[in-house]
Amino acid sequence: MKRKDNLYHNIYKYSNIELAYNEVCRNTRNRTKVLRFREYKSVNITRVHDILKERRYKPGPYNRFIIKEPKIRKISSQGMIDKTINHLVSRFILYPAILPCLLDVNVASRQGLRYK
């Protein structure tokens, strides 16, 4: 596998953080959490940028709750900033490093690709 360099600087660009931020807000079901997170959009994006640029990210605590429909389940979810950073890492570090190594016939979990 060929070594990929300079991938880390991609995750703390403001445009990339905003893409991940919007994706997290779109995919989060808890609307009150999303509204509170979007209310301070520029502050949150700047906070994520500063954390990543200074390389001082530490994962926050998980939100734990119970769902009773259709059966009782214990759910653990991350905070919005942690979700945003996870999206950044997967999209701008993991995907560029892993996708060239995968077979072309395995396209089930990759977006934008179809088997010919």
Residue frames as a rotation matrix with the C-alpha (Angstrom) as fourth column:
MET 1
0.580 0.814 0.000 0.00
0.814 -0.580 0.000 0.00
0.000 0.000 -1.000 0.00
LYS 2
-0.230 -0.644 0.729 1.33
0.608 -0.681 -0.409 3.39
0.760 0.349 0.548 -0.96
ARG 3
-0.419 -0.007 -0.908 1.78
0.861 -0.320 -0.395 5.86
-0.288 -0.948 0.139 1.88
LYS 4
0.358 0.603 0.713 -0.53
0.683 -0.690 0.240 8.87
0.637 0.401 -0.658 1.92
ASP 5
-0.634 -0.611 -0.474 0.94
0.773 -0.500 -0.390 12.11
0.001 -0.613 0.790 3.21
ASN 6
-0.994 0.111 -0.024 -0.61
-0.109 -0.990 -0.085 15.39
-0.033 -0.081 0.996 4.30
LEU 7
-0.390 0.913 -0.116 -4.11
0.491 0.313 0.813 14.06
0.779 0.260 -0.570 4.95
TYR 8
-0.273 0.294 -0.916 -4.47
0.951 -0.064 -0.303 15.60
-0.147 -0.954 -0.262 8.39
HIS 9
-0.877 -0.097 -0.470 -4.49
0.109 -0.994 0.002 19.20
-0.468 -0.050 0.882 7.18
ASN 10
-0.758 0.650 0.056 -7.64
0.032 -0.048 0.998 18.41
0.652 0.758 0.016 5.14
ILE 11
-0.158 0.789 -0.594 -9.76
0.850 0.415 0.324 17.82
0.502 -0.454 -0.736 8.21
TYR 12
-0.103 0.169 -0.980 -9.33
0.788 -0.588 -0.184 21.25
-0.608 -0.791 -0.073 9.74
LYS 13
-0.951 -0.022 0.310 -10.20
0.233 -0.709 0.666 23.31
0.205 0.705 0.679 6.66
TYR 14
-0.696 0.711 -0.102 -13.29
-0.379 -0.484 -0.789 25.39
-0.610 -0.511 0.606 7.33
SER 15
-0.202 0.651 -0.731 -15.05
-0.962 0.008 0.273 24.21
0.184 0.759 0.625 4.16
ASN 16
-0.493 -0.038 -0.869 -14.55
-0.115 0.993 0.022 20.55
0.862 0.111 -0.494 5.09
ILE 17
-0.964 0.171 -0.201 -15.71
0.225 0.137 -0.965 21.15
-0.138 -0.976 -0.170 8.66
GLU 18
-0.496 0.827 -0.267 -18.83
-0.730 -0.563 -0.387 22.85
-0.470 0.003 0.883 7.35
LEU 19
-0.242 0.373 -0.896 -19.57
-0.708 0.564 0.426 19.88
0.664 0.737 0.127 5.03
ALA 20
-0.698 -0.068 -0.713 -19.27
0.313 0.866 -0.390 17.42
0.644 -0.495 -0.583 7.92
TYR 21
-0.925 0.364 -0.110 -21.26
-0.080 -0.467 -0.880 19.76
-0.372 -0.805 0.461 10.19
ASN 22
-0.314 0.843 -0.437 -24.16
-0.946 -0.317 0.069 19.92
-0.080 0.435 0.897 7.72
GLU 23
-0.292 0.157 -0.943 -24.09
-0.364 0.894 0.262 16.14
0.884 0.420 -0.204 7.21
VAL 24
-0.900 -0.053 -0.432 -24.23
0.363 0.459 -0.811 15.51
0.241 -0.887 -0.394 10.96
CYS 25
-0.733 0.667 -0.133 -27.14
-0.429 -0.606 -0.670 17.93
-0.527 -0.434 0.730 11.36
ARG 26
-0.213 0.658 -0.722 -29.00
-0.929 0.093 0.359 16.29
0.303 0.747 0.591 8.47
ASN 27
-0.227 0.037 -0.973 -28.52
-0.157 0.985 0.074 12.75
0.961 0.170 -0.218 9.82
THR 28
-0.988 -0.130 -0.078 -29.27
0.060 0.135 -0.989 13.40
0.139 -0.982 -0.126 13.52
ARG 29
-0.324 0.937 -0.127 -32.76
0.618 0.311 0.722 12.49
0.717 0.155 -0.680 14.66
ASN 30
0.000 0.288 -0.958 -32.84
0.952 -0.292 -0.088 14.53
-0.305 -0.912 -0.274 17.85
ARG 31
0.218 0.181 0.959 -34.11
0.734 -0.678 -0.039 17.83
0.643 0.713 -0.281 16.41
THR 32
0.992 0.123 0.006 -33.74
0.087 -0.739 0.668 19.83
0.086 -0.662 -0.745 19.63
LYS 33
0.367 -0.930 -0.029 -30.07
0.439 0.146 0.887 18.87
-0.820 -0.338 0.461 19.78
VAL 34
-0.164 -0.388 0.907 -29.66
0.986 -0.070 0.149 19.86
0.006 0.919 0.394 16.11
LEU 35
0.616 0.476 0.628 -31.41
0.493 -0.854 0.163 23.20
0.614 0.209 -0.761 16.62
ARG 36
0.919 -0.332 -0.214 -29.24
0.051 -0.438 0.898 24.00
-0.392 -0.836 -0.385 19.63
PHE 37
0.054 -0.943 0.327 -26.14
0.663 0.279 0.695 22.99
-0.747 0.179 0.641 17.67
ARG 38
-0.077 -0.025 0.997 -27.12
0.953 -0.296 0.066 25.08
0.294 0.955 0.046 14.62
GLU 39
0.889 0.451 -0.081 -27.92
0.450 -0.826 0.340 28.12
0.087 -0.338 -0.937 16.75
TYR 40
0.606 -0.768 -0.208 -24.18
-0.416 -0.529 0.740 28.57
-0.678 -0.361 -0.640 17.37
LYS 41
0.943 -0.148 0.298 -22.95
0.321 0.634 -0.703 27.26
-0.085 0.759 0.646 14.02
SER 42
0.583 -0.765 0.274 -19.95
-0.178 -0.449 -0.875 29.56
0.793 0.462 -0.398 13.57
VAL 43
0.278 -0.459 0.844 -18.85
-0.961 -0.143 0.238 29.06
0.011 -0.877 -0.481 17.18
ASN 44
0.678 0.041 0.734 -19.04
-0.233 0.959 0.161 25.27
-0.697 -0.280 0.660 16.85
ILE 45
0.903 -0.374 0.209 -17.18
0.340 0.329 -0.881 25.21
0.261 0.867 0.424 13.53
THR 46
0.390 -0.787 0.478 -14.47
-0.556 -0.615 -0.559 27.46
0.734 -0.048 -0.678 14.96
ARG 47
0.393 -0.202 0.897 -14.23
-0.847 0.302 0.438 25.26
-0.359 -0.932 -0.052 18.07
VAL 48
0.863 -0.066 0.501 -13.80
0.192 0.960 -0.205 22.11
-0.467 0.273 0.841 15.96
HIS 49
0.764 -0.602 0.232 -11.20
0.108 -0.235 -0.966 23.89
0.636 0.763 -0.114 13.81
ASP 50
0.297 -0.668 0.683 -9.19
-0.846 -0.515 -0.135 25.02
0.442 -0.537 -0.718 16.84
ILE 51
0.569 -0.033 0.821 -9.35
-0.554 0.723 0.413 21.59
-0.607 -0.691 0.393 18.50
LEU 52
0.880 -0.188 0.437 -8.12
0.400 0.789 -0.466 19.83
-0.256 0.585 0.769 15.37
LYS 53
0.684 -0.654 0.323 -5.49
-0.067 -0.497 -0.865 22.38
0.726 0.570 -0.384 14.40
GLU 54
0.149 -0.623 0.768 -3.96
-0.945 -0.319 -0.076 22.30
0.292 -0.714 -0.636 17.88
ARG 55
-0.168 -0.171 -0.971 -4.26
-0.212 0.968 -0.134 18.48
0.963 0.183 -0.199 17.95
ARG 56
-0.914 -0.120 0.388 -5.93
-0.393 0.024 -0.919 18.44
0.101 -0.993 -0.069 21.36
TYR 57
-0.015 0.965 -0.263 -9.08
-0.758 0.161 0.633 16.42
0.653 0.209 0.728 20.61
LYS 58
-0.979 -0.086 0.185 -10.35
-0.187 0.740 -0.646 14.19
-0.082 -0.668 -0.740 23.38
PRO 59
-0.507 0.844 -0.173 -13.65
0.218 0.319 0.922 12.33
0.834 0.430 -0.346 22.88
GLY 60
-0.517 0.437 0.736 -16.48
-0.797 -0.559 -0.228 13.54
0.312 -0.704 0.637 25.08
PRO 61
-0.751 0.292 0.593 -18.85
-0.225 0.731 -0.644 11.39
-0.621 -0.617 -0.483 27.11
TYR 62
-0.864 0.503 0.014 -21.54
0.262 0.427 0.866 9.35
0.429 0.752 -0.501 25.41
ASN 63
-0.438 0.841 0.318 -25.22
-0.898 -0.428 -0.104 10.25
0.049 -0.331 0.943 25.72
ARG 64
-0.971 0.115 -0.211 -26.99
0.125 0.992 -0.033 7.18
0.206 -0.059 -0.977 27.13
PHE 65
-0.426 0.895 0.132 -30.73
-0.868 -0.364 -0.338 6.69
-0.254 -0.258 0.932 26.96
ILE 66
-0.757 0.269 0.596 -33.37
0.192 0.963 -0.191 3.96
-0.625 -0.030 -0.780 26.68
ILE 67
-0.597 0.629 -0.498 -35.81
-0.770 -0.277 0.574 3.46
0.223 0.727 0.650 23.81
LYS 68
-0.567 0.457 0.685 -38.97
-0.314 0.649 -0.693 1.47
-0.762 -0.608 -0.225 24.58
GLU 69
0.604 0.793 -0.080 -40.50
-0.357 0.180 -0.917 1.19
-0.712 0.582 0.392 21.09
PRO 70
0.254 0.835 -0.489 -40.75
-0.614 0.530 0.585 -1.49
0.748 0.152 0.647 19.62
LYS 71
0.639 -0.093 -0.763 -38.68
0.566 0.729 0.386 -3.11
0.520 -0.679 0.518 22.38
ILE 72
0.947 -0.313 -0.075 -36.52
-0.143 -0.618 0.773 -1.86
-0.289 -0.721 -0.630 25.23
ARG 73
0.502 -0.839 0.211 -32.99
0.745 0.295 -0.599 -0.99
0.440 0.457 0.773 24.10
LYS 74
0.522 -0.476 -0.708 -30.10
0.366 -0.625 0.689 0.90
-0.771 -0.619 -0.152 25.63
ILE 75
0.716 -0.240 0.656 -28.65
0.597 -0.277 -0.753 3.45
0.362 0.931 -0.055 23.20
SER 76
0.212 -0.713 -0.669 -25.32
0.514 -0.501 0.697 5.28
-0.832 -0.491 0.260 23.42
SER 77
0.661 -0.017 0.750 -24.64
0.699 -0.349 -0.624 8.19
0.272 0.937 -0.219 21.10
GLN 78
-0.398 -0.893 -0.212 -21.88
0.916 -0.399 -0.037 10.73
-0.051 -0.209 0.976 20.79
GLY 79
0.130 0.349 -0.928 -22.17
0.326 -0.899 -0.293 14.47
-0.936 -0.265 -0.230 21.12
MET 80
0.925 0.364 0.108 -22.51
0.225 -0.295 -0.929 16.64
-0.306 0.884 -0.355 18.03
ILE 81
0.517 -0.805 -0.290 -18.89
-0.837 -0.546 0.025 17.84
-0.178 0.230 -0.957 18.01
ASP 82
-0.297 -0.604 0.739 -17.63
-0.410 0.780 0.473 14.26
-0.862 -0.163 -0.480 18.33
LYS 83
0.398 0.525 0.752 -19.87
0.488 0.573 -0.659 13.19
-0.776 0.630 -0.029 15.45
THR 84
0.952 -0.070 -0.298 -18.57
-0.263 -0.684 -0.680 16.04
-0.157 0.726 -0.670 13.32
ILE 85
0.074 -0.997 0.011 -14.95
-0.925 -0.064 0.374 15.08
-0.372 -0.038 -0.927 14.00
ASN 86
-0.178 -0.086 0.980 -15.70
0.018 0.996 0.091 11.42
-0.984 0.033 -0.175 13.25
HIS 87
0.795 0.507 0.333 -17.20
0.362 0.043 -0.931 12.41
-0.486 0.861 -0.149 9.89
LEU 88
0.724 -0.590 -0.358 -14.13
-0.682 -0.689 -0.243 14.50
-0.104 0.421 -0.901 9.11
VAL 89
-0.211 -0.856 0.473 -11.70
-0.711 0.466 0.526 11.72
-0.670 -0.225 -0.707 9.96
SER 90
0.004 0.249 0.969 -13.60
0.319 0.918 -0.237 9.09
-0.948 0.310 -0.075 7.99
ARG 91
0.880 0.444 0.171 -14.18
0.299 -0.235 -0.925 11.26
-0.370 0.865 -0.339 4.92
PHE 92
0.853 -0.517 -0.073 -10.81
-0.462 -0.682 -0.568 12.98
0.244 0.518 -0.820 4.62
ILE 93
-0.128 -0.928 0.350 -8.36
-0.962 0.202 0.184 10.47
-0.241 -0.313 -0.919 6.14
LEU 94
-0.251 0.031 0.968 -9.81
-0.216 0.973 -0.088 6.96
-0.944 -0.231 -0.237 6.06
TYR 95
0.742 0.631 0.225 -11.61
0.077 0.253 -0.964 7.03
-0.666 0.733 0.140 2.69
PRO 96
0.698 -0.506 -0.506 -8.62
-0.705 -0.363 -0.610 8.32
0.125 0.782 -0.610 0.67
ALA 97
-0.323 -0.884 0.337 -6.35
-0.921 0.376 0.104 5.76
-0.218 -0.277 -0.936 2.33
ILE 98
-0.409 0.204 0.889 -8.64
-0.182 0.937 -0.298 2.72
-0.894 -0.284 -0.346 2.09
LEU 99
0.558 0.812 -0.174 -10.70
-0.336 0.029 -0.941 3.14
-0.759 0.584 0.289 -1.09
PRO 100
0.243 -0.481 -0.843 -7.84
-0.963 -0.018 -0.267 2.57
0.114 0.877 -0.468 -3.57
CYS 101
-0.760 -0.604 0.240 -7.15
-0.641 0.757 -0.124 -0.79
-0.107 -0.248 -0.963 -1.90
LEU 102
-0.163 0.798 0.580 -10.69
-0.322 0.512 -0.796 -2.15
-0.932 -0.317 0.174 -2.21
LEU 103
-0.752 -0.037 0.658 -11.90
0.510 0.600 0.617 -4.35
-0.418 0.799 -0.432 -5.04
ASP 104
-0.891 0.407 -0.201 -14.10
-0.449 -0.727 0.519 -2.79
0.065 0.553 0.831 -7.70
VAL 105
-0.457 0.760 -0.461 -16.77
0.122 0.567 0.815 -5.48
0.881 0.316 -0.352 -7.29
ASN 106
-0.256 0.339 -0.905 -17.35
0.965 0.148 -0.217 -4.53
0.061 -0.929 -0.365 -3.64
VAL 107
-0.805 -0.014 0.593 -19.39
0.161 -0.967 0.196 -1.35
0.570 0.253 0.781 -3.96
ALA 108
0.013 0.924 -0.382 -22.23
0.773 0.233 0.591 -1.92
0.635 -0.303 -0.711 -1.49
SER 109
0.440 0.176 -0.881 -21.07
0.843 -0.418 0.338 0.59
-0.309 -0.891 -0.332 1.10
ARG 110
-0.640 -0.721 -0.265 -19.41
0.551 -0.671 0.496 3.16
-0.536 0.171 0.827 -1.15
GLN 111
0.366 0.806 -0.465 -21.30
0.240 -0.565 -0.790 6.16
-0.899 0.178 -0.400 -2.40
GLY 112
0.372 -0.119 -0.921 -21.27
-0.712 -0.673 -0.201 7.10
-0.596 0.730 -0.335 -6.07
LEU 113
-0.712 -0.651 -0.264 -20.05
-0.679 0.541 0.496 3.72
-0.180 0.532 -0.827 -7.33
ARG 114
0.498 0.850 0.171 -22.06
-0.728 0.517 -0.450 1.09
-0.471 0.099 0.877 -9.15
TYR 115
-0.271 -0.556 0.786 -21.11
-0.040 0.822 0.568 -2.38
-0.962 0.122 -0.245 -10.26
LYS 116
-0.177 0.135 -0.975 -20.84
-0.933 -0.339 0.123 -2.69
-0.314 0.931 0.186 -14.05
